[in-house]
Structure formats: structure tokens, C-alpha cells
Amino acid sequence: MVSASTDYTNGTPWIAAYVDDTLVAWWQYQFNGAGAIGGVVVIVPPGSTYFLLGTNTPYNWVELY
């Protein structure tokens, strides 16, 4: 299992998680002046690979073994 989040720093931040090249989770923030933190949580089966994409550096990133 992997959990990652991002925060608002500029523009319209988003973060996406892919497992075996398939998009499985996505979060996007539409700015309203309040700021936000959001993220994705995905299960990565044994033997699978994952990667994260986003507009900002991840605020946090945790892998559960």
C-alpha cells in the first residue's frame, strides 16, 4: 500500500497514482483561496510496480510493507 499527498503552492495542483501503468487514483484541487492538502492511497499487489505523477513535490509519501 502507498499513500502520498500534495499541498497547494500554486496553480491547480494534482497528484495521480499508477499501478502497472494503469491510473488507479487521482486528486486535483481547484483553488478558492483557502489552501488544501489532498492525496491518493493505493494498494500495490506483490510483483507490481507503481509510480506517482503530480504538479508539486509530494507533501508526504509512505509505503506500507
All heavy atoms as TSV, in Angstrom:
chain	resi	resn	atom	element	x	y	z
A	1	MET	N	N	0.847	-1.169	0.000
A	1	MET	CA	C	0.000	0.000	0.000
A	1	MET	C	C	0.894	1.234	0.000
A	1	MET	O	O	1.926	1.262	0.657
A	1	MET	CB	C	-0.897	-0.004	1.234
A	1	MET	CG	C	-1.793	1.205	1.330
A	1	MET	SD	S	-2.890	1.160	2.755
A	1	MET	CE	C	-4.147	0.099	2.101
A	2	VAL	N	N	0.484	2.250	-0.739
A	2	VAL	CA	C	1.220	3.501	-0.838
A	2	VAL	C	C	0.254	4.651	-0.600
A	2	VAL	O	O	-0.861	4.644	-1.104
A	2	VAL	CB	C	1.869	3.664	-2.226
A	2	VAL	CG1	C	2.528	5.010	-2.377
A	2	VAL	CG2	C	2.857	2.542	-2.490
A	3	SER	N	N	0.694	5.620	0.175
A	3	SER	CA	C	-0.071	6.834	0.420
A	3	SER	C	C	0.821	8.026	0.100
A	3	SER	O	O	1.977	8.071	0.529
A	3	SER	CB	C	-0.513	6.889	1.886
A	3	SER	OG	O	-1.080	8.150	2.182
A	4	ALA	N	N	0.299	8.979	-0.657
A	4	ALA	CA	C	1.069	10.182	-0.978
A	4	ALA	C	C	0.111	11.363	-1.054
A	4	ALA	O	O	-1.051	11.214	-1.433
A	4	ALA	CB	C	1.793	10.018	-2.310
A	5	SER	N	N	0.599	12.522	-0.674
A	5	SER	CA	C	-0.241	13.715	-0.749
A	5	SER	C	C	0.578	14.897	-1.243
A	5	SER	O	O	1.805	14.880	-1.268
A	5	SER	CB	C	-0.856	14.028	0.617
A	5	SER	OG	O	0.149	14.296	1.566
A	6	THR	N	N	-0.139	15.940	-1.639
A	6	THR	CA	C	0.473	17.169	-2.104
A	6	THR	C	C	-0.279	18.330	-1.490
A	6	THR	O	O	-1.396	18.164	-0.999
A	6	THR	CB	C	0.482	17.252	-3.645
A	6	THR	OG1	O	1.270	18.361	-4.053
A	6	THR	CG2	C	-0.905	17.363	-4.219
A	7	ASP	N	N	0.315	19.505	-1.492
A	7	ASP	CA	C	-0.373	20.674	-0.959
A	7	ASP	C	C	-0.439	21.760	-2.020
A	7	ASP	O	O	0.202	21.673	-3.056
A	7	ASP	CB	C	0.294	21.189	0.314
A	7	ASP	CG	C	1.726	21.664	0.083
A	7	ASP	OD1	O	2.276	21.419	-1.002
A	7	ASP	OD2	O	2.277	22.272	1.003
A	8	TYR	N	N	-1.246	22.762	-1.725
A	8	TYR	CA	C	-1.394	23.864	-2.656
A	8	TYR	C	C	-0.196	24.794	-2.535
A	8	TYR	O	O	0.091	25.297	-1.453
A	8	TYR	CB	C	-2.675	24.648	-2.383
A	8	TYR	CG	C	-2.745	25.893	-3.210
A	8	TYR	CD1	C	-3.098	25.814	-4.554
A	8	TYR	CD2	C	-2.385	27.112	-2.687
A	8	TYR	CE1	C	-3.117	26.935	-5.344
A	8	TYR	CE2	C	-2.398	28.252	-3.477
A	8	TYR	CZ	C	-2.772	28.158	-4.798
A	8	TYR	OH	O	-2.778	29.268	-5.581
A	9	THR	N	N	0.527	25.002	-3.624
A	9	THR	CA	C	1.583	26.010	-3.642
A	9	THR	C	C	1.366	27.007	-4.769
A	9	THR	O	O	1.719	28.159	-4.633
A	9	THR	CB	C	2.981	25.387	-3.773
A	9	THR	OG1	O	3.018	24.573	-4.947
A	9	THR	CG2	C	3.335	24.555	-2.551
A	10	ASN	N	N	0.793	26.558	-5.874
A	10	ASN	CA	C	0.458	27.473	-6.961
A	10	ASN	C	C	-0.354	26.735	-8.009
A	10	ASN	O	O	-0.355	25.515	-8.059
A	10	ASN	CB	C	1.708	28.099	-7.590
A	10	ASN	CG	C	2.660	27.067	-8.149
A	10	ASN	OD1	O	2.273	25.952	-8.497
A	10	ASN	ND2	N	3.926	27.413	-8.247
A	11	GLY	N	N	-1.054	27.470	-8.841
A	11	GLY	CA	C	-1.817	26.872	-9.925
A	11	GLY	C	C	-2.898	25.935	-9.435
A	11	GLY	O	O	-3.543	26.183	-8.428
A	12	THR	N	N	-3.087	24.845	-10.135
A	12	THR	CA	C	-4.080	23.835	-9.786
A	12	THR	C	C	-3.343	22.526	-9.543
A	12	THR	O	O	-3.099	21.760	-10.469
A	12	THR	CB	C	-5.115	23.663	-10.924
A	12	THR	OG1	O	-5.705	24.933	-11.197
A	12	THR	CG2	C	-6.190	22.677	-10.543
A	13	PRO	N	N	-2.947	22.251	-8.295
A	13	PRO	CA	C	-2.160	21.048	-8.020
A	13	PRO	C	C	-2.981	19.775	-8.198
A	13	PRO	O	O	-4.190	19.765	-7.970
A	13	PRO	CB	C	-1.726	21.229	-6.567
A	13	PRO	CG	C	-2.742	22.131	-5.979
A	13	PRO	CD	C	-3.192	23.029	-7.081
A	14	TRP	N	N	-2.287	18.726	-8.595
A	14	TRP	CA	C	-2.913	17.412	-8.706
A	14	TRP	C	C	-1.852	16.362	-8.435
A	14	TRP	O	O	-0.662	16.613	-8.508
A	14	TRP	CB	C	-3.563	17.202	-10.070
A	14	TRP	CG	C	-2.626	17.347	-11.238
A	14	TRP	CD1	C	-2.357	18.496	-11.910
A	14	TRP	CD2	C	-1.815	16.335	-11.846
A	14	TRP	NE1	N	-1.424	18.257	-12.903
A	14	TRP	CE2	C	-1.079	16.934	-12.885
A	14	TRP	CE3	C	-1.640	14.979	-11.623
A	14	TRP	CZ2	C	-0.193	16.219	-13.679
A	14	TRP	CZ3	C	-0.750	14.274	-12.418
A	14	TRP	CH2	C	-0.051	14.897	-13.444
A	15	ILE	N	N	-2.314	15.172	-8.093
A	15	ILE	CA	C	-1.437	14.036	-7.885
A	15	ILE	C	C	-2.166	12.796	-8.388
A	15	ILE	O	O	-3.383	12.676	-8.213
A	15	ILE	CB	C	-1.009	13.894	-6.404
A	15	ILE	CG1	C	0.076	12.821	-6.246
A	15	ILE	CG2	C	-2.191	13.676	-5.502
A	15	ILE	CD1	C	0.741	12.831	-4.878
A	16	ALA	N	N	-1.439	11.918	-9.049
A	16	ALA	CA	C	-2.022	10.708	-9.614
A	16	ALA	C	C	-1.134	9.512	-9.290
A	16	ALA	O	O	0.088	9.643	-9.237
A	16	ALA	CB	C	-2.163	10.839	-11.130
A	17	ALA	N	N	-1.756	8.363	-9.065
A	17	ALA	CA	C	-1.022	7.128	-8.787
A	17	ALA	C	C	-1.351	6.096	-9.860
A	17	ALA	O	O	-2.520	5.897	-10.198
A	17	ALA	CB	C	-1.395	6.584	-7.417
A	18	TYR	N	N	-0.323	5.458	-10.366
A	18	TYR	CA	C	-0.462	4.419	-11.382
A	18	TYR	C	C	0.089	3.108	-10.818
A	18	TYR	O	O	1.134	3.100	-10.179
A	18	TYR	CB	C	0.339	4.774	-12.627
A	18	TYR	CG	C	-0.208	5.933	-13.406
A	18	TYR	CD1	C	-0.021	7.243	-12.978
A	18	TYR	CD2	C	-0.909	5.725	-14.590
A	18	TYR	CE1	C	-0.512	8.314	-13.702
A	18	TYR	CE2	C	-1.402	6.793	-15.322
A	18	TYR	CZ	C	-1.198	8.079	-14.871
A	18	TYR	OH	O	-1.692	9.138	-15.586
A	19	VAL	N	N	-0.621	2.021	-11.064
A	19	VAL	CA	C	-0.145	0.683	-10.718
A	19	VAL	C	C	-0.094	-0.112	-12.009
A	19	VAL	O	O	-1.098	-0.194	-12.734
A	19	VAL	CB	C	-1.056	-0.004	-9.681
A	19	VAL	CG1	C	-0.601	-1.431	-9.436
A	19	VAL	CG2	C	-1.081	0.784	-8.381
A	20	ASP	N	N	1.061	-0.672	-12.308
A	20	ASP	CA	C	1.271	-1.401	-13.567
A	20	ASP	C	C	0.799	-0.585	-14.767
A	20	ASP	O	O	0.111	-1.076	-15.656
A	20	ASP	CB	C	0.571	-2.768	-13.526
A	20	ASP	CG	C	1.201	-3.698	-12.500
A	20	ASP	OD1	O	2.409	-3.568	-12.228
A	20	ASP	OD2	O	0.479	-4.556	-11.956
A	21	ASP	N	N	1.180	0.706	-14.779
A	21	ASP	CA	C	0.877	1.649	-15.866
A	21	ASP	C	C	-0.602	1.966	-16.038
A	21	ASP	O	O	-1.008	2.500	-17.069
A	21	ASP	CB	C	1.453	1.151	-17.198
A	21	ASP	CG	C	2.968	1.101	-17.178
A	21	ASP	OD1	O	3.581	1.988	-16.552
A	21	ASP	OD2	O	3.541	0.173	-17.770
A	22	THR	N	N	-1.432	1.651	-15.029
A	22	THR	CA	C	-2.857	1.960	-15.080
A	22	THR	C	C	-3.179	3.004	-14.013
A	22	THR	O	O	-2.831	2.822	-12.837
A	22	THR	CB	C	-3.710	0.695	-14.823
A	22	THR	OG1	O	-3.412	-0.263	-15.836
A	22	THR	CG2	C	-5.188	1.004	-14.851
A	23	LEU	N	N	-3.845	4.089	-14.399
A	23	LEU	CA	C	-4.253	5.110	-13.449
A	23	LEU	C	C	-5.270	4.513	-12.482
A	23	LEU	O	O	-6.312	4.015	-12.907
A	23	LEU	CB	C	-4.863	6.309	-14.177
A	23	LEU	CG	C	-5.417	7.428	-13.301
A	23	LEU	CD1	C	-4.311	8.087	-12.499
A	23	LEU	CD2	C	-6.158	8.443	-14.158
A	24	VAL	N	N	-4.962	4.541	-11.181
A	24	VAL	CA	C	-5.874	3.952	-10.195
A	24	VAL	C	C	-6.362	4.961	-9.156
A	24	VAL	O	O	-7.334	4.687	-8.452
A	24	VAL	CB	C	-5.245	2.729	-9.488
A	24	VAL	CG1	C	-5.038	1.597	-10.479
A	24	VAL	CG2	C	-3.942	3.090	-8.809
A	25	ALA	N	N	-5.716	6.118	-9.038
A	25	ALA	CA	C	-6.175	7.140	-8.102
A	25	ALA	C	C	-5.688	8.504	-8.566
A	25	ALA	O	O	-4.585	8.642	-9.087
A	25	ALA	CB	C	-5.652	6.847	-6.702
A	26	TRP	N	N	-6.548	9.527	-8.341
A	26	TRP	CA	C	-6.225	10.864	-8.799
A	26	TRP	C	C	-6.906	11.873	-7.903
A	26	TRP	O	O	-8.049	11.671	-7.471
A	26	TRP	CB	C	-6.705	11.014	-10.238
A	26	TRP	CG	C	-6.543	12.368	-10.830
A	26	TRP	CD1	C	-5.379	12.958	-11.202
A	26	TRP	CD2	C	-7.569	13.296	-11.149
A	26	TRP	NE1	N	-5.616	14.201	-11.727
A	26	TRP	CE2	C	-6.968	14.436	-11.710
A	26	TRP	CE3	C	-8.949	13.276	-11.021
A	26	TRP	CZ2	C	-7.682	15.543	-12.128
A	26	TRP	CZ3	C	-9.664	14.380	-11.435
A	26	TRP	CH2	C	-9.038	15.491	-11.989
A	27	TRP	N	N	-6.222	12.977	-7.583
A	27	TRP	CA	C	-6.781	14.077	-6.796
A	27	TRP	C	C	-6.345	15.385	-7.415
A	27	TRP	O	O	-5.198	15.533	-7.815
A	27	TRP	CB	C	-6.282	13.995	-5.347
A	27	TRP	CG	C	-6.701	15.155	-4.508
A	27	TRP	CD1	C	-7.885	15.297	-3.845
A	27	TRP	CD2	C	-5.961	16.352	-4.248
A	27	TRP	NE1	N	-7.922	16.499	-3.193
A	27	TRP	CE2	C	-6.739	17.168	-3.426
A	27	TRP	CE3	C	-4.704	16.805	-4.637
A	27	TRP	CZ2	C	-6.325	18.407	-2.978
A	27	TRP	CZ3	C	-4.279	18.053	-4.189
A	27	TRP	CH2	C	-5.088	18.831	-3.365
A	28	GLN	N	N	-7.281	16.324	-7.499
A	28	GLN	CA	C	-6.963	17.654	-8.030
A	28	GLN	C	C	-7.661	18.689	-7.166
A	28	GLN	O	O	-8.800	18.505	-6.740
A	28	GLN	CB	C	-7.429	17.814	-9.466
A	28	GLN	CG	C	-7.132	19.190	-10.029
A	28	GLN	CD	C	-7.503	19.323	-11.496
A	28	GLN	OE1	O	-7.641	18.323	-12.200
A	28	GLN	NE2	N	-7.678	20.526	-11.950
A	29	TYR	N	N	-6.982	19.803	-6.938
A	29	TYR	CA	C	-7.521	20.876	-6.118
A	29	TYR	C	C	-7.824	22.087	-6.975
A	29	TYR	O	O	-6.973	22.522	-7.758
A	29	TYR	CB	C	-6.513	21.253	-5.033
A	29	TYR	CG	C	-6.949	22.414	-4.192
A	29	TYR	CD1	C	-8.067	22.325	-3.377
A	29	TYR	CD2	C	-6.240	23.614	-4.213
A	29	TYR	CE1	C	-8.466	23.397	-2.598
A	29	TYR	CE2	C	-6.631	24.678	-3.429
A	29	TYR	CZ	C	-7.740	24.569	-2.630
A	29	TYR	OH	O	-8.126	25.622	-1.863
A	30	GLN	N	N	-9.021	22.617	-6.845
A	30	GLN	CA	C	-9.404	23.830	-7.543
A	30	GLN	C	C	-9.289	24.983	-6.556
A	30	GLN	O	O	-10.008	25.015	-5.567
A	30	GLN	CB	C	-10.834	23.701	-8.081
A	30	GLN	CG	C	-11.184	24.697	-9.142
A	30	GLN	CD	C	-10.368	24.508	-10.419
A	30	GLN	OE1	O	-9.886	23.412	-10.715
A	30	GLN	NE2	N	-10.209	25.547	-11.176
A	31	PHE	N	N	-8.392	25.915	-6.772
A	31	PHE	CA	C	-8.082	26.968	-5.804
A	31	PHE	C	C	-9.275	27.863	-5.516
A	31	PHE	O	O	-9.943	28.338	-6.410
A	31	PHE	CB	C	-6.920	27.823	-6.324
A	31	PHE	CG	C	-6.551	28.919	-5.383
A	31	PHE	CD1	C	-5.971	28.635	-4.160
A	31	PHE	CD2	C	-6.802	30.237	-5.708
A	31	PHE	CE1	C	-5.632	29.646	-3.289
A	31	PHE	CE2	C	-6.467	31.259	-4.838
A	31	PHE	CZ	C	-5.880	30.963	-3.624
A	32	ASN	N	N	-9.531	28.068	-4.206
A	32	ASN	CA	C	-10.560	29.023	-3.785
A	32	ASN	C	C	-10.026	29.985	-2.727
A	32	ASN	O	O	-10.795	30.666	-2.064
A	32	ASN	CB	C	-11.801	28.303	-3.259
A	32	ASN	CG	C	-11.540	27.584	-1.942
A	32	ASN	OD1	O	-10.424	27.602	-1.430
A	32	ASN	ND2	N	-12.545	26.947	-1.406
A	33	GLY	N	N	-8.702	29.994	-2.519
A	33	GLY	CA	C	-8.105	30.904	-1.567
A	33	GLY	C	C	-7.880	30.316	-0.185
A	33	GLY	O	O	-7.270	30.940	0.666
A	34	ALA	N	N	-8.379	29.115	0.079
A	34	ALA	CA	C	-8.288	28.538	1.417
A	34	ALA	C	C	-7.062	27.652	1.609
A	34	ALA	O	O	-6.681	27.377	2.730
A	34	ALA	CB	C	-9.549	27.724	1.710
A	35	GLY	N	N	-6.462	27.165	0.541
A	35	GLY	CA	C	-5.357	26.214	0.655
A	35	GLY	C	C	-5.896	24.817	0.906
A	35	GLY	O	O	-7.034	24.645	1.325
A	36	ALA	N	N	-5.091	23.811	0.643
A	36	ALA	CA	C	-5.569	22.441	0.807
A	36	ALA	C	C	-4.411	21.466	0.773
A	36	ALA	O	O	-3.341	21.767	0.260
A	36	ALA	CB	C	-6.545	22.077	-0.309
A	37	ILE	N	N	-4.661	20.301	1.343
A	37	ILE	CA	C	-3.777	19.149	1.199
A	37	ILE	C	C	-4.671	17.995	0.787
A	37	ILE	O	O	-5.740	17.785	1.354
A	37	ILE	CB	C	-3.048	18.813	2.508
A	37	ILE	CG1	C	-2.100	19.954	2.891
A	37	ILE	CG2	C	-2.283	17.503	2.389
A	37	ILE	CD1	C	-1.444	19.773	4.230
A	38	GLY	N	N	-4.273	17.246	-0.217
A	38	GLY	CA	C	-5.034	16.097	-0.671
A	38	GLY	C	C	-4.093	15.058	-1.205
A	38	GLY	O	O	-2.910	15.328	-1.424
A	39	GLY	N	N	-4.610	13.862	-1.429
A	39	GLY	CA	C	-3.708	12.831	-1.905
A	39	GLY	C	C	-4.390	11.591	-2.406
A	39	GLY	O	O	-5.591	11.576	-2.637
A	40	VAL	N	N	-3.584	10.555	-2.550
A	40	VAL	CA	C	-4.032	9.275	-3.078
A	40	VAL	C	C	-3.529	8.154	-2.177
A	40	VAL	O	O	-2.482	8.272	-1.552
A	40	VAL	CB	C	-3.524	9.061	-4.521
A	40	VAL	CG1	C	-4.177	10.040	-5.482
A	40	VAL	CG2	C	-2.014	9.170	-4.608
A	41	VAL	N	N	-4.310	7.082	-2.106
A	41	VAL	CA	C	-3.924	5.870	-1.389
A	41	VAL	C	C	-4.240	4.708	-2.310
A	41	VAL	O	O	-5.370	4.595	-2.801
A	41	VAL	CB	C	-4.696	5.716	-0.063
A	41	VAL	CG1	C	-4.339	4.406	0.615
A	41	VAL	CG2	C	-4.421	6.887	0.860
A	42	VAL	N	N	-3.254	3.848	-2.570
A	42	VAL	CA	C	-3.463	2.717	-3.487
A	42	VAL	C	C	-2.834	1.453	-2.915
A	42	VAL	O	O	-1.869	1.511	-2.155
A	42	VAL	CB	C	-2.884	2.996	-4.893
A	42	VAL	CG1	C	-3.596	4.154	-5.552
A	42	VAL	CG2	C	-1.408	3.243	-4.852
A	43	ILE	N	N	-3.400	0.323	-3.292
A	43	ILE	CA	C	-2.832	-0.979	-2.966
A	43	ILE	C	C	-1.998	-1.424	-4.156
A	43	ILE	O	O	-2.461	-1.391	-5.295
A	43	ILE	CB	C	-3.928	-2.004	-2.650
A	43	ILE	CG1	C	-4.654	-1.583	-1.369
A	43	ILE	CG2	C	-3.348	-3.410	-2.526
A	43	ILE	CD1	C	-5.855	-2.422	-1.024
A	44	VAL	N	N	-0.767	-1.824	-3.884
A	44	VAL	CA	C	0.136	-2.304	-4.927
A	44	VAL	C	C	0.353	-3.793	-4.692
A	44	VAL	O	O	1.004	-4.184	-3.724
A	44	VAL	CB	C	1.486	-1.553	-4.890
A	44	VAL	CG1	C	2.392	-2.035	-6.010
A	44	VAL	CG2	C	1.265	-0.046	-4.972
A	45	PRO	N	N	-0.217	-4.646	-5.548
A	45	PRO	CA	C	-0.078	-6.091	-5.353
A	45	PRO	C	C	1.387	-6.541	-5.425
A	45	PRO	O	O	2.204	-5.890	-6.089
A	45	PRO	CB	C	-0.876	-6.691	-6.515
A	45	PRO	CG	C	-1.810	-5.611	-6.952
A	45	PRO	CD	C	-1.067	-4.332	-6.707
A	46	PRO	N	N	1.715	-7.645	-4.769
A	46	PRO	CA	C	3.087	-8.184	-4.860
A	46	PRO	C	C	3.488	-8.392	-6.323
A	46	PRO	O	O	2.687	-8.877	-7.132
A	46	PRO	CB	C	2.993	-9.519	-4.128
A	46	PRO	CG	C	1.838	-9.370	-3.194
A	46	PRO	CD	C	0.854	-8.483	-3.919
A	47	GLY	N	N	4.681	-7.973	-6.667
A	47	GLY	CA	C	5.178	-8.131	-8.030
A	47	GLY	C	C	4.791	-7.002	-8.968
A	47	GLY	O	O	5.257	-6.956	-10.104
A	48	SER	N	N	3.932	-6.089	-8.520
A	48	SER	CA	C	3.515	-4.965	-9.355
A	48	SER	C	C	4.427	-3.769	-9.118
A	48	SER	O	O	5.157	-3.715	-8.136
A	48	SER	CB	C	2.071	-4.575	-9.035
A	48	SER	OG	O	1.179	-5.576	-9.440
A	49	THR	N	N	4.356	-2.813	-10.013
A	49	THR	CA	C	5.110	-1.579	-9.866
A	49	THR	C	C	4.133	-0.416	-9.781
A	49	THR	O	O	2.985	-0.515	-10.219
A	49	THR	CB	C	6.060	-1.351	-11.045
A	49	THR	OG1	O	5.299	-1.282	-12.252
A	49	THR	CG2	C	7.088	-2.464	-11.143
A	50	TYR	N	N	4.594	0.696	-9.218
A	50	TYR	CA	C	3.764	1.893	-9.151
A	50	TYR	C	C	4.624	3.118	-9.394
A	50	TYR	O	O	5.838	3.083	-9.262
A	50	TYR	CB	C	3.050	2.001	-7.800
A	50	TYR	CG	C	3.922	2.501	-6.687
A	50	TYR	CD1	C	3.978	3.860	-6.400
A	50	TYR	CD2	C	4.704	1.641	-5.941
A	50	TYR	CE1	C	4.797	4.340	-5.383
A	50	TYR	CE2	C	5.519	2.106	-4.927
A	50	TYR	CZ	C	5.558	3.454	-4.652
A	50	TYR	OH	O	6.371	3.918	-3.653
A	51	PHE	N	N	3.953	4.199	-9.767
A	51	PHE	CA	C	4.622	5.491	-9.835
A	51	PHE	C	C	3.593	6.580	-9.601
A	51	PHE	O	O	2.391	6.369	-9.754
A	51	PHE	CB	C	5.395	5.689	-11.152
A	51	PHE	CG	C	4.555	5.735	-12.396
A	51	PHE	CD1	C	4.107	6.941	-12.911
A	51	PHE	CD2	C	4.250	4.565	-13.080
A	51	PHE	CE1	C	3.356	6.982	-14.073
A	51	PHE	CE2	C	3.506	4.581	-14.249
A	51	PHE	CZ	C	3.056	5.804	-14.741
A	52	LEU	N	N	4.096	7.738	-9.178
A	52	LEU	CA	C	3.259	8.898	-8.890
A	52	LEU	C	C	3.633	10.026	-9.837
A	52	LEU	O	O	4.804	10.204	-10.165
A	52	LEU	CB	C	3.471	9.369	-7.452
A	52	LEU	CG	C	3.239	8.338	-6.361
A	52	LEU	CD1	C	3.745	8.870	-5.031
A	52	LEU	CD2	C	1.769	7.973	-6.276
A	53	LEU	N	N	2.649	10.784	-10.257
A	53	LEU	CA	C	2.862	11.991	-11.042
A	53	LEU	C	C	2.117	13.122	-10.355
A	53	LEU	O	O	1.117	12.881	-9.677
A	53	LEU	CB	C	2.324	11.831	-12.464
A	53	LEU	CG	C	3.004	10.827	-13.374
A	53	LEU	CD1	C	2.282	10.764	-14.718
A	53	LEU	CD2	C	4.455	11.199	-13.587
A	54	GLY	N	N	2.579	14.342	-10.545
A	54	GLY	CA	C	1.878	15.471	-9.963
A	54	GLY	C	C	2.523	16.780	-10.339
A	54	GLY	O	O	3.614	16.819	-10.900
A	55	THR	N	N	1.842	17.864	-9.988
A	55	THR	CA	C	2.346	19.192	-10.307
A	55	THR	C	C	3.310	19.719	-9.260
A	55	THR	O	O	4.130	20.574	-9.552
A	55	THR	CB	C	1.184	20.190	-10.447
A	55	THR	OG1	O	0.382	20.115	-9.266
A	55	THR	CG2	C	0.351	19.878	-11.669
A	56	ASN	N	N	3.215	19.229	-8.025
A	56	ASN	CA	C	4.076	19.690	-6.943
A	56	ASN	C	C	4.858	18.517	-6.366
A	56	ASN	O	O	4.502	17.364	-6.558
A	56	ASN	CB	C	3.241	20.309	-5.814
A	56	ASN	CG	C	2.485	21.530	-6.264
A	56	ASN	OD1	O	2.875	22.197	-7.209
A	56	ASN	ND2	N	1.383	21.825	-5.609
A	57	THR	N	N	5.891	18.846	-5.602
A	57	THR	CA	C	6.612	17.826	-4.858
A	57	THR	C	C	5.670	17.216	-3.830
A	57	THR	O	O	4.905	17.949	-3.191
A	57	THR	CB	C	7.821	18.455	-4.144
A	57	THR	OG1	O	8.653	19.066	-5.123
A	57	THR	CG2	C	8.602	17.419	-3.361
A	58	PRO	N	N	5.681	15.896	-3.649
A	58	PRO	CA	C	4.784	15.299	-2.644
A	58	PRO	C	C	5.019	15.895	-1.254
A	58	PRO	O	O	6.155	16.122	-0.845
A	58	PRO	CB	C	5.152	13.817	-2.668
A	58	PRO	CG	C	5.718	13.593	-4.025
A	58	PRO	CD	C	6.431	14.874	-4.367
A	59	TYR	N	N	3.924	16.155	-0.553
A	59	TYR	CA	C	3.964	16.652	0.816
A	59	TYR	C	C	4.430	15.532	1.744
A	59	TYR	O	O	5.184	15.749	2.667
A	59	TYR	CB	C	2.565	17.137	1.185
A	59	TYR	CG	C	2.435	17.738	2.553
A	59	TYR	CD1	C	2.930	19.016	2.801
A	59	TYR	CD2	C	1.791	17.058	3.577
A	59	TYR	CE1	C	2.798	19.589	4.049
A	59	TYR	CE2	C	1.660	17.624	4.819
A	59	TYR	CZ	C	2.161	18.887	5.060
A	59	TYR	OH	O	2.031	19.450	6.282
A	60	ASN	N	N	3.946	14.333	1.491
A	60	ASN	CA	C	4.439	13.139	2.179
A	60	ASN	C	C	4.261	11.938	1.255
A	60	ASN	O	O	3.521	11.991	0.289
A	60	ASN	CB	C	3.763	12.914	3.524
A	60	ASN	CG	C	2.337	12.437	3.379
A	60	ASN	OD1	O	1.772	12.433	2.297
A	60	ASN	ND2	N	1.721	12.064	4.479
A	61	TRP	N	N	4.975	10.848	1.579
A	61	TRP	CA	C	4.937	9.647	0.755
A	61	TRP	C	C	5.310	8.504	1.676
A	61	TRP	O	O	6.383	8.488	2.266
A	61	TRP	CB	C	5.954	9.798	-0.357
A	61	TRP	CG	C	6.125	8.668	-1.299
A	61	TRP	CD1	C	5.658	7.390	-1.197
A	61	TRP	CD2	C	6.866	8.720	-2.513
A	61	TRP	NE1	N	6.058	6.644	-2.270
A	61	TRP	CE2	C	6.800	7.453	-3.097
A	61	TRP	CE3	C	7.578	9.706	-3.157
A	61	TRP	CZ2	C	7.426	7.147	-4.293
A	61	TRP	CZ3	C	8.191	9.397	-4.352
A	61	TRP	CH2	C	8.096	8.139	-4.905
A	62	VAL	N	N	4.404	7.540	1.821
A	62	VAL	CA	C	4.602	6.443	2.771
A	62	VAL	C	C	4.279	5.119	2.092
A	62	VAL	O	O	3.255	5.008	1.412
A	62	VAL	CB	C	3.708	6.618	4.021
A	62	VAL	CG1	C	3.908	5.470	4.987
A	62	VAL	CG2	C	3.974	7.939	4.683
A	63	GLU	N	N	5.149	4.141	2.275
A	63	GLU	CA	C	4.909	2.788	1.778
A	63	GLU	C	C	4.673	1.861	2.967
A	63	GLU	O	O	5.437	1.870	3.923
A	63	GLU	CB	C	6.099	2.290	0.978
A	63	GLU	CG	C	6.373	3.088	-0.283
A	63	GLU	CD	C	7.609	2.590	-1.016
A	63	GLU	OE1	O	8.430	1.892	-0.420
A	63	GLU	OE2	O	7.730	2.934	-2.211
A	64	LEU	N	N	3.606	1.067	2.908
A	64	LEU	CA	C	3.321	0.066	3.924
A	64	LEU	C	C	3.791	-1.272	3.391
A	64	LEU	O	O	3.415	-1.689	2.289
A	64	LEU	CB	C	1.822	0.011	4.218
A	64	LEU	CG	C	1.348	-1.047	5.191
A	64	LEU	CD1	C	1.909	-0.774	6.586
A	64	LEU	CD2	C	-0.167	-1.089	5.234
A	65	TYR	N	N	4.615	-1.958	4.141
A	65	TYR	CA	C	5.163	-3.242	3.695
A	65	TYR	C	C	4.363	-4.374	4.261
A	65	TYR	O	O	3.859	-4.337	5.328
A	65	TYR	CB	C	6.623	-3.396	4.142
A	65	TYR	CG	C	7.520	-2.381	3.472
A	65	TYR	CD1	C	7.856	-1.199	4.097
A	65	TYR	CD2	C	8.021	-2.622	2.210
A	65	TYR	CE1	C	8.680	-0.270	3.468
A	65	TYR	CE2	C	8.843	-1.702	1.583
A	65	TYR	CZ	C	9.162	-0.535	2.234
A	65	TYR	OH	O	9.979	0.372	1.615
